[in-house]
Amino acid sequence: PGNLVGYRGNINQTYSFLLTGAISGTIWGTTIYTDDSSLVTAAVHSGFVQVGQVVVVTIIILAGQSSYTSSTQNGVTSAG
């Protein structure tokens, strides 16, 4: 999926996705991201994948946070 909005409410559920790292969308947060963040961009930002690399990532759905920290990592800047 492009983001995890469709998984909202599935708190503490774990999912694995095959994805290709890309910088193709906006993300909010650092380590913990909003569910409307681009999944492939968050994976690059977090360092789990490089642009163009194909990997399986495992995601745990958490409850919404009261705030999200912005940062620049791996050539990607997230919003707060």
Secondary structure, 3 states (H helix, E strand, C coil): CCCCHHHCCCCCCEEEEEEECCCCCCCEECCCECCCCCHHHHHHHHCCCCCCCEEEEEEECCCCCCCCCCCEECCEECEC
